[in-house]
Amino acid sequence: MLASRPQEGRGFLAAWRHADHALIVAAMAVAALGTLVVFSATRHRLKAQGLAETSTVSKQVLFVVVGLAVMLLITFVDYRNLRPLAPYLFIGTVVMLLAVVPLGTNVKGTQARFDLGPFQFQPSEWAKIAVVICVAAFCAQFRGQLTGGQIIGVLLLSAVPIGLIYEQPDLGTALVFMAILLGVLAVGGARPRHLAFLAALAVTAVVVVLQLGVLKAYQLDRLGAFLDQQDSAQRVAYDVNPAKYNLNQSKIAIGSGGITGKGLFKGTQTNLAYVPEQSTDFVFTVIGEELGLMGSALLIGLFGFIVWRIWRAAATARDLFGTLVCVGVLCMFVFQIFENMGMTMGIMPITGIPLPFVSYGGSSTLAAFAGLGLVLNVGMRRFS
Amino acid sequence: MPDAQGSAHLRLTIVGIVVLSLFAALTSRAIYLQVMDSSAFQVQARENRVRVVFEPAPRGRILDRNDQVIVDNRVANVITLSRDSAVKNPAVIDRLAALLHIDAQTIKARATDVRFSPYTPIPIVDEASEEAIVYVREHQDDFPGVEASRAAERSYPHGTLAAHLVGYVGKASQEELDARKGGNYQPGDEIGKGGVELAYEPWLRGTPGETRLEVDSGDRIVRTLFHRDPVPGHDVRLTIDLNVQTATEAALQRAMNAAHGSFDRNARKSFVAPGGAAVVMDPRDGSIRAIASYPNFDPASFVGGISTEQFKALSAPEAHAPLNDRAIGGEYAPGSTFKLATAIAALDTHLLDPRTTVVDTGKYTLKNCLGDRCVFHNAGNEAHGPVNITKAITVSSDVFFYGLGAQFWNGRATYGDAIQKEARALGLGTKTGIALIGEHAGRVPDPASRLAAHNANPKAFPNGGWRTGDNINLSIGQGEVLVTPLQLAQAYSAFAAGGKRFVPRVASDALTMTPNGPKIVATFDAKPIDSVALNGEVVQPIVAGLEGVVSDPRGTAVNAFAGFPLSQFPVAGKTGTAQVRGKQDTALFAAYAPADNPQWAVSVILEEAGFGGSVAAPVARRLFDAAFGLTRANTADVVASGID
């Protein structure tokens, strides 16, 4: 059983028996909850514009279905065969990120998407998956002992896509990459003193950025809204400080949900469109308002379960590459979940990061399922 | 490589612990927001979506006793501005300023006035021209948030008539709003500021209409959650007789003019006559039939807001403070009108026999007295000859009353403070309890109060003792005794009614207009106060004296009542000319009629205006003319002259 590597096709069916089906069910449950609240968040706004109430949610359902297909597709190919493809993945990603600069469309001030008729393609979401594979492949070759030089190599290589995304500008997604890097380096064998040095570097970078004043006005507004929540009882007009207004209304929505919530489709903050970006970055407010603490706890529980299963896949992976791939996906999910839910509740500054499986969006949903596919792939082949 | 594998597991465990703590942070934050702090957020969510709009109710009208309208409502063209759009479109303010010919700063100040709710439109002008309203409506795109609407506001069909009594309305101040928390008052609401408007505010003010709207984040109205129409306030029916009120004010004005035009031989100048008041009361139940204060003001100047300068002018001492209601708040030395109390005290205590005659030589010398304050004179040093109590009242013999004052003091062991006791029984020295704000209590001094004042503040009141001279002064209403015009009318009412005294009443009921006619919703009954029965032996000699004042050839007000049909409507009255240090004399007259069946009691007090008989009594005469429906055909004009 251990001796020979079975042929791809039959091997897939054999390995599929070891796949983490509970993980798939949990992700599908989150996605189902997501489509419900995306519907709740969009139906009134669409109606007000004279559009069909279901026009957004039907696209999201399609994204989930396609996402599941992508996930299955990824499990089909043994992850170990992806390892030699890493350099090409890396080059392809950088090319796409470069191409979006002249060819992409500008949405809300961010040059991050290709316009494909009814849909848009956001390369930075795919870049997350590609970078997970590349960084894992790079680190895995050093068998858990990373030297300072190797770490610098990883950082320099990653700096290219991160820099391109930061320039879109999409600070949130750039931060996701840093979380992935940190996790993979930490588990991949970076020495504690190197990690400590990296942490010190990060703190210094934050201080320098704040001191130099290179942050844009909206970023300062967001930071201000986060740091100054004392007067959140005071109504802030949207045009005075959009970030403050957004945070204020977001907290009102979540807090007013109470323990049991106002009932699905019955949230006043949601129905009367008080929370901007509610189907995407602030989608958690719908759950908080309409389903209350019970809904929040259910979502946190499901995410916790998913993260635990990913962690288990990392721990039981057959090789270091598999472990590091799982760790990369884990860090991606955890950072996005914590940052996204945290900002809606006022414990993290506002950045534009989608909530995996919940926020409306094709690229982000597909990327989340793709990440899940990688984890399933590693997990189901832990014996082969 | 077991080492690398083991190290990877350790590192994975650390990652797991970090992840666990992050999830714990999310969970505790959710519990904090959704359990601990949830109620505050629920309030904010409701405030987010619900806008409450109030529509003021028309105030009730103020009617006279015969349902003639004294204060009415009329429809005004109001232009309002929404604060939201003022913030979003600052250009609107400038356009509005140009259209309405007012300063943009004024509009801005109003738009940010915290007394107005951010969700109710702020009134910018209350009397916009028709052209301005049409222009705004036709150019609504240029004036987002500006609305031209109609609102009920106060109107005064009789102008300044009974201004002090009806009072005025204005926008409620922050203090007034705070004092009425929970009473359905909103910033910008009108509220009674004085007189009946203030005293009967709960009846006059209706219930404002209320609409609760659900709005979305763009402030678009989604639906109406609740609506209630405004309920107009109740009409308040006063006890005032509009005809008598009109006659009283006209007579008062005429008397002031006459005083301004006559020469004061003592002061060697014309009389200043800065102010005066008159009160007409029904002795049978205390109903006020007329009440007037001079100078007066125009309550219409308060409609839609009064400027600070205008308001200052209405309270300015140089202009003799027109807003002051002298009828209830002015305190004056009563002079000889106070002899009523002295006479009652003397007869009631049997200090004096009604037949006792004293020879009035024009002066009274205090026995066993040394010094320069031992001789007291009649006004003008006139000698009245032999007088009894009746004659003494008629001719106003001070000497006769000086004697009574001295006797009371000498017999104080027997009589106590008998004069003060009677004065207080007539209602002097305490507030009458009239429903209006601004009443003063006057003062009836006695040895105890003098001593108390001295002990409390020896510097201001160096003299704590009471002497015979004080009693002598008190007996003719001089010294420290002070009365209000209302108290004086009440005192003569009480005497006319045989000792029965009532709380003065300005309103009889509150009513509401229904399709089937007026329906009374509240009745303000006459309220009797402790009454002292006066027996005939006491009353008869005094009444005879009071009647003599207007009918006897030597009576002090006989000229004022010349030609008045006294046989048909006998009048009992008393003049007073009070000396005030540093000022010209105060002219007073108090009376009631018909003397045998009293229906009207009157007090007239004119500051620095001369003799009571020559300036104050004619006021009473003219309003009696009106009260009894007399015209020039059956009554002669007033002859003004006399001495006290």
Interface residues (C-beta under 8 A of the other chain):
Chain A: R143 G144 Q145 G183 A186 V187 G189 A233 R235 A237 Y238 D239 Q249 K251 I252 A253 I254 G255 S256 G257 G258 I259 T268 Q269 L272 A273 Y274 G288 G292 L293 S296 A297 I300 F303 G304 V307 W311 A314 A315 L320 T323 V327 L330 C331 V334 I337 F338 M341 G342 M345 G346 I347
Chain B: M1 D3 A4 Q5 S7 A8 H9 R11 L12 I14 V15 G16 V19 L22 F23 A25 L26 T27 R29 A30 I31 L33 Q34 V35 D37 S38 A40 F41 Q42 Q44 A45 R46 E47 N48 R49 V87 K88 E214 V215 D216 S217 G218 V222
